[in-house]
Amino acid sequence: MRFSVFTHVKHIKSEKSIYAYSPYVREMKLWFSQAEEVEIVAPVASGVRDSISIPYQYEELFFKAIPSFHLLSPKGSFQALFKIPLIVYMIFGGMCRSDHIHLRCPGNIGLIACIVQIFFPYKPKTVKYAGNWDPNAIQPWSYRLQKWILSNTFLTRNAKVLVYGNWLNQSKKYPSFFYRVIF
């Protein structure tokens, strides 16, 4: 099985390894244990590896670098116009190659992946929504849009959305979770 991850977590590529934020890598190790091949589609950080990043230790790991973007300034929004089509193309390709789609939300890449996953209704999916799932929370529009897409049973099919906490009228499609990693 090819397990594909779509995330906004920045990764650092070295000549031998791919590094990322250590709590994230430790959690992903649990997910990867169920797969024969793993593909990660994520932005690459510039610069050197920091002390909190650790390498993935997985044999069949394929990494597809995508550009990061933001919409916080006019310049960033203008640059995003040119980056987003490439990001959509690379996410779509990753989902085509995948046997299981795993989205990491909320985030810019998660939002794009939420939209692209609509075109893959029959592929199994998991979504880790690490933000506040509270329906009454005041959040940015992009977070609310991601929650709406993920909650819509027509747009998001064959998916389990993992959320923090228990909420009123929460369906079985949205199991709550709390995990503890032992070092």
Secondary structure as GFF3:
##gff-version 3
##sequence-region A 1 183
A	DSSP	beta_strand	2	6	.	.	.	ID=ss1
A	DSSP	beta_strand	12	13	.	.	.	ID=ss2
A	DSSP	beta_strand	18	21	.	.	.	ID=ss3
A	DSSP	alpha_helix	22	32	.	.	.	ID=ss4
A	DSSP	beta_strand	37	43	.	.	.	ID=ss5
A	DSSP	beta_strand	53	55	.	.	.	ID=ss6
A	DSSP	beta_strand	61	66	.	.	.	ID=ss7
A	DSSP	alpha_helix	74	97	.	.	.	ID=ss8
A	DSSP	beta_strand	100	105	.	.	.	ID=ss9
A	DSSP	alpha_helix	108	116	.	.	.	ID=ss10
A	DSSP	three_ten_helix	117	119	.	.	.	ID=ss11
A	DSSP	beta_strand	125	129	.	.	.	ID=ss12
A	DSSP	alpha_helix	141	151	.	.	.	ID=ss13
A	DSSP	beta_strand	159	163	.	.	.	ID=ss14
###
